[in-house]
Amino acid sequence: MQNELMNILPNADDYVIGFADLEDLVRQHYPYRYAVVIGKKLDDAVIDGIEQGPTPVYYDLYRATNDELNLITAKMCRFLTQNGISCREIKATVQEDDRPADFARTLRMPFSHKMAATRAGLGWIGKTDLLVSERFGPRLRLATLLTNHRFAELGVPIAESRCGECTMCLEACPAGAASGRLWNDATDRDEFYDAGKCRDACRRLSQEKLNREVHLCGICVSVCPWGRR
């Protein structure tokens, strides 16, 4: 079953895929235990060009990558359903209908692609709340498929940050949103990162650079040394 899902990926060189036991991570909101997490690499030339903020080509890449991931998870879900396995897609982008009533205040969704990816062994959470993967650094977008099918090979969870003493994302962040504290899987986001400050800076930069009412920045993605390797 895992090989069949992996074969759905258009080009393995541009993707990471992991299989996770989420245990109690989503039970409160979704009646599933296991996850397939897919990450699509973002184009290096585009990401290298956003050290000063979002560009129109980055905006287009961001949207196209999300759309591509959503098509892949839909295809995977159809495959599982055809084989008698129930599943649910969690799309790469926040869906209005899925937002909880207090989202505007908390900026929290019922499900975190990034946390699922850490459980799948794909990476850890960086100091500016990015998923940092060993293969692509933070230069990727994520989508997830939830199911109760237990896969034969599950990823080994990553429970601690591997960012060490690096402060490049902190220094580059126009919002000053990060405290510098290292993440671990017992650390709440608000203990090391202010999502509200990030949102406000993203809105301002998107208006200045793109003339759009969106929330997009990408500077910390661009400067992370893990992504430049």
C-alpha positions as CSV (number, residue, x, y, z in Angstrom):
1,M,0.0,0.0,0.0
2,Q,2.8,2.4,0.8
3,N,4.6,1.8,-2.5
4,E,1.4,2.4,-4.4
5,L,0.9,5.8,-2.7
6,M,4.5,6.7,-3.2
7,N,4.2,5.9,-6.9
8,I,1.4,8.5,-7.2
9,L,4.0,11.3,-6.7
10,P,4.9,12.9,-10.1
11,N,8.6,13.1,-9.5
12,A,10.2,11.6,-6.3
13,D,13.2,14.0,-6.6
14,D,10.9,17.0,-5.8
15,Y,9.0,15.4,-2.9
16,V,9.3,14.0,0.5
17,I,6.7,11.6,1.9
18,G,6.3,10.2,5.3
19,F,3.9,7.9,7.2
20,A,3.1,8.7,10.8
21,D,1.3,7.4,13.9
22,L,-0.4,10.6,15.2
23,E,-1.6,8.9,18.4
24,D,-3.6,11.6,20.3
25,L,-2.5,14.5,18.0
26,V,-5.8,14.7,16.1
27,R,-8.3,12.5,17.9
28,Q,-10.1,15.5,19.4
29,H,-11.0,16.8,16.0
30,Y,-10.7,13.9,13.5
31,P,-11.6,10.1,13.9
32,Y,-8.2,9.0,12.5
33,R,-4.9,7.9,13.9
34,Y,-2.4,7.6,11.0
35,A,-1.2,10.1,8.4
36,V,0.5,10.3,5.0
37,V,2.4,13.6,4.9
38,I,3.6,14.9,1.5
39,G,6.1,17.8,1.0
40,K,6.7,19.4,-2.4
41,K,10.0,21.3,-2.9
42,L,9.8,24.9,-3.8
43,D,12.0,26.2,-6.6
44,D,15.3,27.4,-5.3
45,A,15.7,30.3,-7.7
46,V,12.4,31.7,-6.6
47,I,13.1,31.3,-2.9
48,D,16.5,32.8,-3.3
49,G,14.8,35.9,-4.6
50,I,12.6,36.7,-1.5
51,E,15.2,37.7,1.1
52,Q,13.6,41.1,1.1
53,G,10.0,39.9,1.0
54,P,7.5,38.2,-1.3
55,T,7.6,38.6,-5.1
56,P,4.9,38.0,-7.7
57,V,6.7,34.9,-8.9
58,Y,6.8,33.6,-5.3
59,Y,3.1,34.2,-4.9
60,D,2.4,32.3,-8.1
61,L,4.7,29.4,-7.0
62,Y,3.1,29.3,-3.6
63,R,-0.4,28.9,-5.1
64,A,0.6,26.5,-7.8
65,T,2.4,24.3,-5.3
66,N,-0.6,24.2,-3.0
67,D,-2.8,23.3,-5.9
68,E,-0.5,20.5,-7.0
69,L,-0.3,19.0,-3.5
70,N,-4.1,19.1,-3.2
71,L,-4.5,17.2,-6.4
72,I,-2.0,14.6,-5.2
73,T,-3.7,14.0,-1.9
74,A,-7.1,13.8,-3.7
75,K,-5.7,11.1,-6.0
76,M,-4.2,9.2,-3.0
77,C,-7.5,9.4,-1.1
78,R,-9.4,8.0,-4.2
79,F,-6.9,5.2,-4.3
80,L,-7.4,4.3,-0.6
81,T,-11.2,4.6,-0.9
82,Q,-11.2,2.3,-3.9
83,N,-9.4,-0.2,-1.7
84,G,-11.9,0.0,1.1
85,I,-9.8,2.4,3.3
86,S,-11.5,5.5,4.6
87,C,-9.5,8.7,4.6
88,R,-9.6,12.5,4.8
89,E,-7.6,15.1,3.0
90,I,-6.1,18.0,4.9
91,K,-5.3,20.5,2.1
92,A,-2.2,22.5,1.8
93,T,-4.1,25.8,2.3
94,V,-6.3,26.8,5.2
95,Q,-9.9,26.3,4.2
96,E,-12.5,28.8,5.4
97,D,-15.0,26.1,6.3
98,D,-12.4,24.4,8.6
99,R,-11.5,27.5,10.6
100,P,-12.6,27.2,14.2
101,A,-14.6,30.1,15.7
102,D,-11.6,31.5,17.6
103,F,-9.2,31.3,14.7
104,A,-8.8,35.1,14.3
105,R,-7.7,35.3,17.9
106,T,-5.6,32.1,18.2
107,L,-4.4,31.6,14.6
108,R,-4.6,27.8,15.3
109,M,-6.2,25.2,13.1
110,P,-7.4,21.8,14.4
111,F,-4.7,20.1,12.5
112,S,-1.0,20.9,12.0
113,H,0.8,19.6,8.9
114,K,4.1,20.5,10.5
115,M,3.5,18.5,13.6
116,A,2.3,15.6,11.6
117,A,5.5,15.9,9.5
118,T,7.6,15.7,12.7
119,R,5.8,12.5,13.7
120,A,6.6,11.1,10.2
121,G,10.3,11.9,10.7
122,L,10.4,14.4,7.9
123,G,11.8,17.3,10.0
124,W,11.5,19.5,13.0
125,I,10.0,22.9,13.9
126,G,12.4,25.8,13.4
127,K,12.7,29.0,15.5
128,T,10.3,30.8,13.2
129,D,7.8,28.0,13.3
130,L,8.7,26.5,10.0
131,L,9.0,22.8,9.3
132,V,12.7,22.3,8.6
133,S,13.5,19.1,6.6
134,E,16.9,17.6,6.2
135,R,16.4,17.2,2.5
136,F,14.9,20.5,1.5
137,G,15.2,22.7,4.7
138,P,12.1,24.8,5.0
139,R,11.7,25.2,1.2
140,L,8.6,23.0,0.9
141,R,4.9,23.1,1.2
142,L,2.9,20.3,2.9
143,A,-0.4,18.5,2.6
144,T,-1.7,15.5,4.6
145,L,-4.0,12.5,4.3
146,L,-5.6,11.0,7.4
147,T,-6.6,7.4,7.7
148,N,-7.0,4.6,10.2
149,H,-5.0,2.2,8.0
150,R,-1.7,1.3,9.8
151,F,1.1,1.3,7.3
152,A,3.8,-1.3,7.5
153,E,6.6,1.2,7.9
154,L,6.1,4.3,10.0
155,G,8.6,7.2,10.3
156,V,10.6,7.7,13.5
157,P,9.3,10.9,15.1
158,I,11.7,13.8,15.5
159,A,11.1,15.3,18.9
160,E,13.7,18.1,19.2
161,S,14.9,21.0,17.1
162,R,18.2,20.6,15.2
163,C,18.7,24.3,14.6
164,G,21.2,24.6,17.4
165,E,22.7,28.1,17.9
166,C,21.8,29.4,14.4
167,T,19.9,32.7,14.5
168,M,19.6,33.6,10.8
169,C,15.8,33.4,10.7
170,L,15.5,35.4,13.9
171,E,17.7,38.2,12.6
172,A,16.0,38.3,9.2
173,C,12.4,38.1,10.5
174,P,10.7,41.6,9.8
175,A,8.2,40.9,12.6
176,G,10.6,39.9,15.3
177,A,8.2,37.1,15.9
178,A,10.6,34.5,17.4
179,S,12.1,34.4,20.9
180,G,15.0,32.2,19.9
181,R,13.9,29.3,22.1
182,L,14.4,25.9,20.6
183,W,11.4,23.8,19.8
184,N,10.6,20.3,21.2
185,D,7.4,18.3,20.9
186,A,6.4,19.4,24.4
187,T,6.7,23.1,23.6
188,D,3.6,25.1,22.7
189,R,4.0,27.4,19.7
190,D,3.2,30.5,21.7
191,E,6.2,29.8,24.0
192,F,8.7,30.4,21.2
193,Y,6.9,32.2,18.4
194,D,4.3,35.0,18.1
195,A,2.0,34.1,15.2
196,G,0.1,37.4,15.5
197,K,3.3,39.4,14.8
198,C,4.1,37.2,11.8
199,R,0.6,37.6,10.4
200,D,0.7,41.4,10.7
201,A,4.1,41.6,9.0
202,C,3.0,39.3,6.2
203,R,-0.1,41.4,5.6
204,R,2.0,44.6,5.4
205,L,4.7,43.1,3.1
206,S,2.1,41.5,0.8
207,Q,0.4,44.9,0.4
208,E,3.7,46.6,-0.2
209,K,5.4,44.0,-2.5
210,L,2.4,42.4,-4.2
211,N,-0.4,44.9,-3.8
212,R,-2.6,42.1,-2.5
213,E,-4.7,41.5,0.6
214,V,-2.9,38.2,1.5
215,H,-0.5,37.0,4.2
216,L,2.8,36.1,2.6
217,C,6.4,36.7,3.4
218,G,8.9,33.9,3.0
219,I,12.0,35.7,4.2
220,C,12.8,33.1,6.9
221,V,12.4,30.3,4.3
222,S,14.9,32.1,2.0
223,V,17.6,32.6,4.6
224,C,17.6,29.3,6.4
225,P,21.0,27.5,5.8
226,W,19.3,24.1,5.8
227,G,17.5,25.0,2.6
228,R,20.7,26.3,1.0
229,R,22.6,23.0,1.3
